[in-house]
Amino acid sequence: MAPRTLFRIFAFAELVTWAGLITALILRGTGVADALVSPAGGLHGFVFLSYGVVTVFVWVNQRWRAGVGILGLVSAVVPFATLPFELAIDRRGLLRGEWRLAPGRDEPRGFIEHVQAWVLRHPILALVVLAAGVTVVFTVLLWLGPPIPKA
């Protein structure tokens, strides 16, 4: 899967889970259904963390300037902003090309590029490690609770 395809999938998933969470919050606010907020929030949180990982992974591969990468991460905080961000960087050609650190391509330089090269050489193991890592972070965040205590 090319960097562009991977990034587009997660940018769209982030948008969809925002829509689900906002819908659940509206339904709770109107008294229709309280029970949807937890699963919608949980799914959105998981996709949010995954989008962040994918954004950094593509940022490293594409050698984006720091401002572009940071804007990509911040776009996940604003509802529905990942899609306009993805469209804008795609139009600018910032998602073109293949994985440059894949086996037989560029040699990695520095720790982060070595990690990315390892991931590209061992994609299944990397997905398992990534899923476990995101799950641990997600679980810790759920345990900590919402940033604003209920009144």
VENNORLIN-V854604 format. One record per helix or strand of 3 or more residues. SS is the DSSP state (H for helix, E for strand). FROM is the first residue (numbers start at 1). LEN is the number of residues. If there is no record, write none. Layout:
ss=SS from=FROM len=LEN
ss=SS from=FROM len=LEN
This chain:
ss=H from=3 len=27
ss=H from=36 len=27
ss=H from=66 len=10
ss=H from=81 len=11
ss=H from=110 len=12
ss=H from=123 len=22
